[in-house]
Amino acid sequence: MAILQTITVKETLEDLKKLLNKSSSSVKPRIKMLLAISQGTTATQELVAKTKANRDSIRNWKNSYRLNGLNGLVEDNRGGKRPGAISEKQKAQLQQKLSDPKTGFTSYIQAVDWINETFGLDMNYHAVNKYLKRHFGTKLKVGRKTHINKDDSAAALFKKTI
């Protein structure tokens, strides 16, 4: 039979409740676990029911709190530190290409080809699609086509004669 892991919570209930209100959704179950332990709940099954977390997570959180304290428990180290494939300089070039009506893209496939050729990257369609939507707000739908060399003054004159 496994040995019961008992920990003593050093923080007060008020401090934990304040921290619970300020914390993100990934950290809240951890603080709920500390609140339950400080109120006298020690059984893992009860902690699982109160925090709605897996028992393995509860065990890992207890070990983290025992070794590193509250800072180690609250620390969120789920990645997200990987740099993007497109640099700021390349992003500026892409912005210029997107804003040019004559040589711009008519599809995301063209954008993928242009990015891979110009920047020497190997990005797929889905990554480019999400990147352009997230950073530039692009949409696949476009307005009714007009000729790129259309003379606006001639169009205005034509509308006046009708």
C-alpha positions in Angstrom: 0.0 0.0 0.0 1.2 3.5 -0.8 2.5 5.9 1.8 0.1 8.8 2.5 1.7 12.1 1.4 0.9 14.7 4.0 1.9 18.3 3.5 1.4 21.3 5.7 0.2 24.4 4.1 2.1 27.5 5.3 -0.1 30.1 3.7 -3.3 31.4 5.4 -6.7 30.8 4.1 -7.1 34.5 3.2 -3.9 34.5 1.2 -5.0 31.4 -0.7 -8.4 32.8 -1.5 -6.9 36.0 -2.8 -4.5 34.1 -4.9 -7.3 31.9 -6.2 -9.2 34.9 -7.4 -6.1 36.3 -9.3 -4.9 33.1 -10.8 -5.4 31.6 -14.2 -7.6 28.6 -15.0 -4.7 26.2 -15.1 -3.5 27.2 -11.6 -6.9 27.3 -9.9 -7.2 23.6 -9.2 -3.8 23.6 -7.5 -4.8 26.4 -5.2 -8.1 24.7 -4.5 -6.1 21.6 -3.5 -4.1 23.7 -1.0 -7.4 25.2 0.3 -8.9 21.8 0.9 -5.7 20.5 2.6 -5.6 23.5 4.9 -9.3 22.9 5.8 -8.5 19.3 6.8 -9.0 17.2 3.7 -6.1 14.8 3.3 -7.5 11.9 1.3 -6.5 11.9 -2.4 -10.0 10.8 -3.5 -11.6 13.8 -1.7 -9.1 16.1 -3.2 -9.8 14.7 -6.7 -13.5 15.3 -6.1 -13.0 18.9 -4.9 -10.5 19.9 -7.6 -11.8 17.8 -10.4 -8.2 16.8 -11.3 -6.6 13.5 -11.9 -5.0 11.7 -8.8 -1.7 11.7 -10.6 -1.9 15.5 -10.9 -2.7 15.8 -7.2 0.3 13.7 -6.4 2.6 15.8 -8.7 1.2 19.0 -7.2 1.8 17.8 -3.6 5.4 16.9 -4.5 5.9 20.2 -6.2 4.6 22.1 -3.2 6.7 20.1 -0.8 9.9 20.7 -2.8 9.5 24.2 -4.1 6.7 25.8 -2.0 3.9 28.0 -3.4 6.0 29.5 -6.1 6.9 26.1 -7.5 3.3 25.0 -7.4 1.9 28.2 -9.1 4.6 28.3 -11.8 3.1 27.4 -15.2 5.8 25.7 -17.3 3.7 24.3 -20.2 6.0 25.5 -23.0 5.2 28.4 -25.3 8.8 29.6 -25.5 9.4 28.4 -29.0 10.2 31.3 -31.4 8.0 31.8 -34.4 9.2 30.8 -37.9 8.6 34.3 -39.3 10.7 37.1 -37.9 9.7 40.7 -37.5 11.5 41.8 -40.7 9.8 39.1 -42.7 6.5 40.0 -41.1 7.0 43.6 -42.4 7.7 42.2 -45.9 4.6 40.1 -45.7 2.5 43.1 -44.6 3.7 45.1 -47.6 2.9 42.2 -49.9 -0.6 41.8 -48.4 -1.4 45.5 -48.7 -0.4 45.8 -52.4 -3.5 45.4 -54.5 -1.7 44.7 -57.8 0.8 42.0 -56.7 -1.0 40.7 -53.6 -2.3 37.2 -52.9 -5.5 35.8 -54.3 -5.4 32.7 -52.2 -3.6 31.2 -49.2 -1.9 28.7 -51.5 -0.2 31.6 -53.2 0.8 33.0 -49.8 2.3 29.6 -48.8 4.3 29.4 -52.0 5.5 33.0 -51.8 6.6 32.6 -48.1 8.4 29.3 -48.7 10.2 30.7 -51.8 11.0 34.2 -50.5 12.0 33.3 -46.9 13.3 29.8 -47.5 10.9 28.3 -45.0 8.9 25.1 -45.1 5.6 26.2 -43.8 2.4 24.3 -44.6 -1.0 25.6 -45.6 -2.6 25.4 -42.2 0.2 27.3 -40.4 0.3 30.1 -43.0 -3.5 30.4 -42.9 -3.6 30.7 -39.1 -0.6 33.1 -39.0 -2.2 35.4 -41.6 -5.6 35.4 -39.9 -4.1 35.9 -36.4 -1.6 38.7 -37.3 -3.2 40.5 -40.2 -6.9 39.6 -40.0 -7.0 38.2 -43.6 -10.1 36.5 -45.0 -10.5 34.3 -47.9 -13.7 36.1 -49.0 -13.1 39.2 -51.2 -15.3 41.8 -52.7 -16.4 41.9 -56.3 -13.5 42.1 -58.6 -12.6 45.2 -60.5 -9.8 45.7 -63.0 -6.6 46.7 -61.4 -6.0 49.5 -64.0 -9.5 50.9 -63.6 -9.7 54.7 -63.9 -11.8 56.0 -61.0 -12.4 59.3 -62.7 -13.8 57.6 -65.8 -16.1 55.5 -63.6 -17.4 58.6 -61.8 -18.0 60.3 -65.1 -19.9 57.3 -66.4 -22.1 57.2 -63.3 -22.9 60.9 -63.8 -24.1 60.4 -67.4 -26.6 57.7 -66.4 
